[in-house]
Amino acid sequence: MTTNALMDAPLAPLIERLFEEADAASPRTSPAAADLLHDHERLMRSRTEYLDFYGRLKDFPLAVSRETGALLYMLARSCRAKTIVEFGTSFGISTLHLAAALRDNGGGRLITSEFEASKVVRARANITAGGLADLVEIREGDALQTLSVDLPETIDLLLLDGAKALYPEVLSLVESRLRPGALIIADNADYSPEYLERVRSPANGYMSVPFAEDVELSMRIG
């Protein structure tokens, strides 16, 4: 019988609670984040101000949508992922979906990176509560450093959901380890035109399509 860890305790109620909390704590409804959101288009694209921008949003979940969470699980299951790298942990909602897929695939390793220390603490607590801590390694710090060392020989799936301006650099860090057929999911990739140009060019070894409203789905073919 096929299993789906997302449908059972402890994950199902945990993820539902986290999504409800994320909806209630959206920066779009918070006066404290109003000044950031006013200039968010520029800040999301900045290569120099991302640490300050995301640091000032440290108390907000910045979660993927429910639909994107389900998509992550489905893609990781369908490609039988055993090794996953994630850029941008936040409170761990996307991490839970990916780690659940690893569990249902029979195990594996998920390396995720988050530079905000308080979010690392919350993400670890959520991953432990979900019974998935044995599958997940959270690396605290700037992903340009944390994801530059000790990666698996081959990577089956990459999720990009951190500072959008860094998508090309993070892709470069892991690109040589992406196996043929590896999937890359980039959330809100419209904020990184350089990244989109790269993965949408077959000459660079990718096939890529926009998927749903805010996801770019790519496959490594080279």
C-alpha positions in Angstrom: 0.0 0.0 0.0 1.4 3.4 -1.0 2.0 5.7 1.9 1.6 9.5 2.1 3.2 10.9 5.3 1.5 14.2 4.7 -1.9 12.7 5.3 -1.2 11.2 8.8 -0.2 12.4 12.2 2.1 14.0 13.2 2.6 15.8 9.9 -1.0 16.5 8.8 -2.1 18.5 11.8 1.4 20.2 12.1 1.4 21.4 8.6 -2.2 22.6 8.7 -1.3 24.6 11.9 1.8 26.1 10.3 -0.1 27.2 7.2 -2.8 28.8 9.4 -0.1 30.6 11.3 1.6 31.7 8.1 -1.7 33.1 6.7 -2.3 35.0 10.0 1.2 36.4 10.1 1.6 37.5 6.5 3.8 40.6 6.1 1.3 42.0 3.7 -1.1 42.6 6.6 1.5 43.8 9.1 2.1 47.5 9.7 5.6 46.6 10.8 6.5 45.4 7.3 4.7 48.2 5.4 7.9 50.1 4.6 9.6 47.0 3.3 6.7 45.9 1.1 6.6 49.4 -0.4 10.0 48.9 -1.8 10.0 45.1 -2.0 10.3 44.9 -5.8 13.8 46.5 -5.7 14.8 44.7 -2.5 13.8 41.3 -3.8 16.1 41.8 -6.8 19.0 43.3 -4.9 22.3 41.4 -4.6 23.6 43.7 -1.8 20.6 44.3 0.5 19.1 40.9 0.8 20.6 40.1 4.2 19.1 43.3 5.7 15.8 42.8 3.9 15.2 39.2 5.0 16.6 39.9 8.4 13.9 42.5 9.0 11.4 39.9 7.9 12.8 37.3 10.4 9.5 37.0 12.4 7.4 36.3 9.3 7.0 32.7 8.0 7.5 33.6 4.2 6.0 30.2 3.5 5.3 28.5 0.2 1.6 28.2 -0.7 -0.4 25.1 0.1 -0.4 24.2 -3.6 3.4 24.6 -3.9 3.9 22.5 -0.8 1.8 19.7 -2.4 3.7 20.1 -5.6 7.1 19.8 -3.9 6.0 16.5 -2.3 4.6 15.2 -5.6 7.7 16.1 -7.6 10.1 14.6 -5.0 8.0 11.4 -4.9 7.7 11.1 -8.6 11.4 11.4 -9.3 12.1 9.1 -6.3 14.4 11.7 -4.8 17.0 10.5 -2.3 19.1 13.7 -2.1 17.5 17.2 -1.9 19.1 20.6 -1.5 16.9 23.6 -0.4 17.9 27.2 -0.4 15.7 29.1 2.2 14.3 27.1 5.1 12.3 29.8 6.9 10.1 28.1 9.5 10.4 24.8 7.6 7.1 24.3 5.8 8.6 23.5 2.5 11.3 21.4 4.3 8.5 19.3 5.9 6.9 18.5 2.5 10.3 17.5 0.9 11.4 15.5 3.9 8.0 13.7 4.0 8.6 12.7 0.4 12.1 11.4 1.3 10.5 9.3 4.1 7.9 7.9 1.7 10.7 7.2 -0.8 12.4 5.0 1.8 14.8 7.6 3.2 17.5 10.0 2.1 19.2 13.3 2.9 17.8 16.9 2.7 20.3 19.7 3.1 18.7 23.1 3.7 20.2 26.5 4.4 18.8 29.5 6.4 20.8 32.5 7.5 18.4 33.8 10.2 19.3 32.1 13.5 15.8 32.5 15.0 14.2 30.8 12.0 16.7 27.9 12.3 15.5 27.3 15.8 11.8 27.3 14.8 12.4 25.2 11.8 14.3 22.6 13.8 11.5 22.4 16.3 8.9 22.0 13.5 11.0 19.3 11.8 11.5 17.4 15.0 7.7 17.7 15.8 7.0 16.2 12.4 9.3 13.2 13.1 11.6 14.0 10.2 14.8 15.3 12.0 16.8 12.2 11.0 16.4 13.2 7.3 17.2 16.9 7.5 20.4 18.9 8.0 19.9 22.6 8.5 22.9 24.7 7.7 22.8 28.1 9.4 24.4 31.0 7.5 24.7 32.6 4.1 23.9 29.9 1.5 26.8 31.1 -0.7 29.0 29.6 2.0 26.9 26.9 3.6 26.1 25.2 0.2 29.6 25.5 -1.2 30.9 22.5 0.7 30.0 18.9 1.6 27.2 18.3 -0.9 26.1 14.8 -2.1 27.8 13.5 -5.1 24.5 13.6 -7.0 21.5 15.7 -6.3 18.0 14.7 -7.3 16.0 17.9 -6.5 16.9 21.5 -5.8 14.4 24.0 -4.3 15.3 27.7 -4.6 13.2 29.8 -2.2 15.6 32.2 -0.5 16.9 35.6 -1.7 15.8 35.7 -5.3 18.8 37.6 -6.6 21.0 34.7 -5.5 19.3 32.1 -7.5 21.9 32.0 -10.3 24.8 31.8 -7.7 23.2 29.0 -5.7 22.4 27.1 -8.9 26.1 27.4 -9.8 27.1 25.9 -6.5 25.1 22.7 -7.0 24.9 22.5 -10.8 27.8 20.0 -11.3 26.1 17.6 -8.9 22.6 17.7 -10.5 22.0 14.4 -12.1 20.4 14.2 -15.6 16.7 14.5 -14.9 17.1 16.3 -11.7 14.4 18.8 -10.9 14.8 22.4 -9.9 11.9 24.3 -8.4 12.3 28.1 -8.1 9.7 30.0 -6.1 9.0 33.6 -7.3 11.7 33.3 -10.0 10.2 36.3 -11.8 12.3 38.4 -9.4 15.5 36.9 -10.9 15.5 37.5 -14.7 19.1 36.3 -14.9 18.1 32.9 -13.5 15.1 32.6 -15.8 17.2 33.4 -18.9 19.7 30.7 -17.8 17.3 27.8 -17.2 15.1 28.6 -20.2 18.0 28.3 -22.6 18.5 24.6 -23.7 22.1 25.5 -24.5 22.7 25.7 -20.8 21.5 22.1 -20.2 17.9 22.7 -18.9 14.3 22.5 -19.9 12.1 24.9 -18.1 8.5 26.1 -17.9 6.6 28.5 -15.7 4.3 26.5 -13.5 1.2 27.8 -11.7 1.4 31.5 -10.7 4.8 31.7 -9.0 6.9 28.7 -9.7 9.5 27.9 -12.4 9.9 24.2 -12.9 13.1 23.1 -14.6 14.8 19.8 -15.4 18.6 19.2 -15.8 19.2 17.6 -19.2 22.9 18.1 -19.6 
